[in-house]
Structure formats: structure tokens, C-alpha cells
């Protein structure tokens, strides 16, 4: 992992790993952080210096879509 984030990304974000509770090792997992503004930051543990952003509104709509099964067709075997 690198210590430096890309320019414009706050360095005090509290990253939360989206991984199963019993998961061991460094993944690769998705990590999510909420900024002070309307922005939500996402990155992979395997590439922490690559960060994408979205808005809280769009992130919440995406999360609701996952819960509703709207993206199940993207998963093998579903």
C-alpha cells in the first residue's frame, strides 16, 4: 500500500473495508469512505492509490439497488 493519496483526496478519510467478517488477508476488497462534503470515496485494497468518487445520493441509490437484487445478473451463478 502507498501512503500518499491522489491530489484532491482528503488524507483523513476513515476507510471501511467491505469484506466478509471472517475474511483473512488483504483481499482484494473494496474500501469506502465518506467525506465531509457530499462525496463518497471508493478504492480497492490492492490499488489504494486509485480512488473513485460519487455522491452520497448516487451511492445510496446503488446500495438500495444491490439490496433489491437489481445487479444480480452481474454475478456468476445467480
VEXKEMI-918598 format. One record per residue (C-alpha): x, y, z negated; residue in three letters. Coordinates in steps of 0.5 Angstrom, whole numbers, plus 500, padded with zeros to 3 digits. Each point is the difference from the previous one (the first is absolute). Layout:
XYZALA
...
END
This chain:
500500500UNK
502507501UNK
499506495UNK
499505505UNK
493501503UNK
499504506UNK
500507500UNK
493503498UNK
498494496UNK
500501492UNK
505497496UNK
496499494UNK
495495503UNK
497495496UNK
500494505UNK
495494498UNK
502493503UNK
494497504UNK
502492498UNK
497494497UNK
501501492UNK
504493501UNK
505503505UNK
507499499UNK
506504504UNK
500506504UNK
494498505UNK
500503505UNK
494503497UNK
496507501UNK
501505495UNK
495506500UNK
501507496UNK
495506499UNK
503506501UNK
498507496UNK
496502506UNK
495496505UNK
506496502UNK
501492499UNK
506497502UNK
502493502UNK
506496501UNK
503493501UNK
504498494UNK
505497506UNK
500507503UNK
499505494UNK
503506504UNK
495499506UNK
494504497UNK
493501503UNK
494505497UNK
493500501UNK
495504496UNK
496497494UNK
494501503UNK
502495506UNK
504495495UNK
493499496UNK
496499506UNK
506495503UNK
499497493UNK
493499500UNK
500497507UNK
505495497UNK
495498495UNK
495500505UNK
503495504UNK
501505506UNK
507498501UNK
500492499UNK
500499508UNK
508502499UNK
502495495UNK
502493503UNK
495494498UNK
494505498UNK
END
